[in-house]
Amino acid sequence: MASRRASLRGLASHCLWLLGVILLMDVSARPANHSSARERAGNREEREILPPDHLNGVKLEMDGHLNKDFHQEVFLGKDTEGFEEDAEPRRSRRKLMVIFSKVDVNTDRRISAKEMQHWIMEKTAEHFQEAIEESRVHFRAVDPDGDGRVSWDEYKVKFLVSKGHNEKEVEEKMKNGEELKVDEETQEVLENLKDRWYQADNPPSDLLLTEDEFLSFLHPEHSRGMLKFMVKEIVRDLDQDGDKQLSLPEFISLPAGTVENQQGQDIDDSWVRDRKKEFEELIDANHDGIVTMAELEDYMDPMNEYNALNEAKQMIAIADENQNHHLEPEEVLKYSEFFTGSKLMDYARNVHEEF
């Protein structure tokens, strides 16, 4: 019996030893977690000071791709909650009908092109205000002395810090005119950002951005001058013959590296179909088969009322099954995926109940 107790004590000691080893292994692994946390913080800082790739309520992305979420952005505005994939369908239908009622200003249970136009402008204004508020926060992050102006060098330091560089080391080297060692990709991004910085700097140029100019730097849709710059960049990337305008073949051509071979390009019908329709119906205003920079600028201006009306007509045409040039509750519910990104089933059976 004594021998058995001794054996159990030995086993207990061995288990405690193993537990200690496991705990030590866990502690030694923790710095890796701290490192990933630092990386996440760096990525967050980078997102906060870099111009966003995606602009809510703008038809084209910064790289010239169509904004696939545009219709949802100008129909829902910031109010996207309740239309997630796992949302309860009845609640989503009810919310969609609440939005329908708000768009239907004259309460005739139909949405006209004019009503949709006004709604689009209202939702776009919401996105504008959101961008202003975000930019104000980001401006404070790059204007630590609070003098209301940010120099290119101040911004450059913050950008390089977000890329993992030491702030004091960068500041010292820039102060002494020493060369900063950065990789090729970072250098290319810096050069593009500096071009953009120059464009956002209203005359007389001093390379110091005010809060309003910094907003234009981050969000070119807020400034006519920066919108022109964005259009110029897109045309430069898509223009194959150097005439500074876009033909249909240039606009619908797939970006380099999108597909691996010609067969892959041939089967990408959706890309070609969507861009061809956008080119012919909305961008090419005079229908001469050529899109000028002025036409593309008007098309991309989110506060252009004429474009908002054209967009309203197009959105109605997508779901207007009875061809009366209006949207009715049944049609909005049936085409809910187009308007909200979520497919809501049993639209006809539930429409009167939701109203």
N, C-alpha and C positions, 0 to 999 in steps of 0.2 A: 504493500500500500504506500509506504514511504517512497519506494522507488518510483511508483506511478506519479506521486505528487511532484517529485523532483523532475520527472520527465515533462510534466505539464508546465512547471516553472521555466524549464529550458525552452519549451516551445513558445511560451509567452514572451520570453526575452528575445527570441529570434524574430517574432512578429513585430515587436517594438522596434527592433533594429531595421527591419524592412520598411516600416512606416517612416522612420527617420530618413532613410535613403530616398524614399519617394518624395518627402517634403523638401529635402535638399535639392532634388532634381527639379521640382516645381519652382523653387526660388531661383535657381540658376537660369530657368527658362524665362523668367519674368522680364528681363531687359529687352528681349525680342518684342514683347507686347508693348513695352514703353516706346520702342523704336517705331512700331507700326502706328502708335498713337501720335507720335511726332510727325510721321508721314501724313497721317490724316489731317493733322492741324495745318501742315504745309499746304496740302491740297486745298483745304478750306480757304486759307489766306490767298492762294493763287486765284481761286474762283472769285474772291471778293474784289480783287483789284484788276483782273483782266476783263476786257469787254466780253460780254456773253456771246456764244456762238448762235444762240437762238433768241430771237426777238419776238415776244408775244404780240399778236395782232398785225404782223408784217408778213406779206405774201411769200417773200423769198428769204431763205437762210443766207447767212453771210457768205457761204461758198456757192451760192447760185441755185441750190436745191429748192424745190417747192416746199413750203411749210405745210406738212401733212396734217397738222393740228389746227390750221388756220380757222376752219369753219367752226370748230368747237370753241376756239378762243374768242371769236367775235359773237358767238351765240350765248355762251355761258359766262364770259368774262372771267372773273376770279372765282365764281361760285361753282366749282367743279365737284364739290363734296356731294356724295349721294349718287354719283354715276360711275363709281368704281365697279370693276368686274364682279366683286363679291357683294355688291350692294343689294338690299332687298328689293325685288322688282316692283312691288306695289308702291313702296316709298319713292322709288325713282320715277315711276309713272306720274305719281301725284305731283312731284316736284317739277317735272317737265311741263305738266299742265298749268302749274303756277306761273312758270316762265312764259308759257303761251299767253296767259291772261295779261301779263305785263306788257308783252309786245303788242297785243291786240288793244290798242289805245281806245278805239271807238266801240269796243265791246260787241262787235257784230259776229263774233266767233269765227272770224277769218283774219288772216294776216296779209296785208297788202305789201307791195314792194316798198312803198313809202314808210310804212310802219317798220318794216324790217331794216330799211336804211337808217332810220333814226335809232333803232336798237343797236345796230352795228356800231354807229358813231359813239353811242353811250358806253358800250362795252370796251371799245378801243380807248376811250378816255380813261376808263378804269385802269387799263394796262399802263397807260401813260403815267397816271398818278402813282401807281405801284413802282414804276421805274424811277420816278423822281425821289420817292422815299428811300429806296434802296441805294441810289446814287449818293444821297445825302449822308448816309451811314458810311459808305465806302470812302467818301471824300474826307470825312473826319479821320479815317484810318491812315490816309496818306498825307494828311495835313496836321502833324503832331503839334506844331507850334501855334496852330489855330489862327494864322494871319489871313485866312480866307483865300490864299493862293498857293498853288502847288507847282514847283519847278519840275522840269523833266528829270533832273538828277535825283530829286527826292523820290519821285515815282520809280525811277530805275532801281534805286536802293531797295525799296519795298518789294519790287518785283523779284529781284535777285535773292532777297531773303526768303521769299516764298518758294524759291527753287532750291533752298537748302544752303545758300551762302551765308557766311558770317557777316552780320550787319556792320560791326565796327571795322572789320577788315575791308569790306567793300567801300565804306565811307572814306577810310584812310587812303586807299589806292586811288579813288576818284579825286580826292583832295590834292594828292601829289602828282596827278596826271599819269599814274602807272597803268599799265595794261591789265585789264581784267580777264582772267582765264575762264572762258565759258565754252560749252560745247557748241557745235555748229547749229544744232536745232534752236537752242536758246538765243544764239546770236541772230538768227533769221527772224525769230519772234520779236526780238528787241528792235530790229530795223523796221519791221512792219508797224510796231507800236509807235515808234518815233515819227514815222510818216503820218500816222493817224493823229498823233499829238500835235504836229504842225498844223494839220487841217482843222483841228478843233480850236486852235488858238486864234481868236478873232483879231483882225487888224486893229491897232498896230501890233505886230507880232513881238512878243517878249518871252515866249516859251514858258510863261506862267499861266496856268489855267485857273480860272475862277470856278466857283461851284457850278455855275450854269455851263461853262465850257467843258468842265469835267463830265457833266451829264451828257453832253453831245459826244464826248470821247467814248463813253461807255455805251451810249444809246444813240446812234446816228439818226434814228427816226425822229428825234426831237429837234433836229436842226436841218434846214434846207441845204446848207453848205455841206454838212456831213453826209446827208442823204446822197448828194451828188458824188461825193467821194466813194461811198459804198457802191453806187451804181457803176462808177468808173472801174472799181476793182472787179466787180462781177463781169462786166463786159470784157475787161482785159483777160480774165481767165477763160471765157467762153469763145471769144472772137478768134477765129482760126486764120482769117485772111488779112487781118490788120487794118480793116476799114473803120474800126471803132463803132460798129453797129452790129446787130445780130440778125442773121437769116434764120429761117426755120430749121434747116439742117444743123446749124451751129447750136441753136438753143436746145434741140432734142438729143444731141449727141451725148452718149454716156461719158461720164468723167473717166479719165485715165485710171486704170487699176480697178474699176468697178467689177468687171468680169474677166475671166481668165482667158477666154478665147472667143472667136467670132460667133460660134454657135451659142454661147452664153449671151452675147449681145443681141443676137437675133430673137431670142425667146423672151427678152425683157420687154414685153409689149406694154406693160402697165406704165413704165417710165415714159416711153415714147407717146403713148396715148394721152396721158395726163398733161405732159408738157406741150404737146401739139394743140390740145384743146385750150390750154391757158394762153398760149401764144396767139392763136387765131381769134379767140373770142374776147380776150380781156386786155392783152398787152399791146398788140398791134392795132392801135386806135384807128388809123386810116386804112387798114386792111390792104397795104401795099406789099406785104410779104417781108417787110424789113422793120425791125424794132430799133429805133434810135435811142440814144441815152435819155433824151427828154421824155419819150414814151415810157421807158422803163422807170424813170424817176417818178412820173405821175402814177404809174401802176403801183409802185412800192410805197407811196406816201399814204400812211394809214389814216390821215385825217382829210383825205381827198373825198369830198362829198359825192362827186360824180362817180368815182370808183366804188364807193359804198353802195350807191344805187345799183350799179351794174352787178356788184356782188350779191346784193339782195335779190335781184331778178334771177341770177343763176342759182342761188340757194333754193328759191321757190320752185324753179323749173325742175330741180332734182326730184322733188317729192310731190309735185303737182299732178297727181294721177287723173283728176277729172278735168284738167286743162282749163281751169277758170282763172288762172294767173293769181291765185291766192293760196295760202296754206290753211288747211282745216285741221282740227284736232286729230282726226284719224290719220291723216297724212303725216303729221309730225311724229306721232307715236310709231307709225309703221316704219318711218325712216329715222328712228331715234339714233341709230348708230352713226349716221351722217352728222347729226346735230350735237350729239353728246359723247360719241365714242363708245356707247353701250347699246347693246341690242335688247330692247324691252319687248317681251313676247305678249301675246294675247291683247294686242293693241285695240282691235275693233270691239272686242267684248267688254273692255274695261273703260273705254273713253268716256261714256256718259257717267259712269260711276265716279271717275276721277274728277270730272267737272262738278 
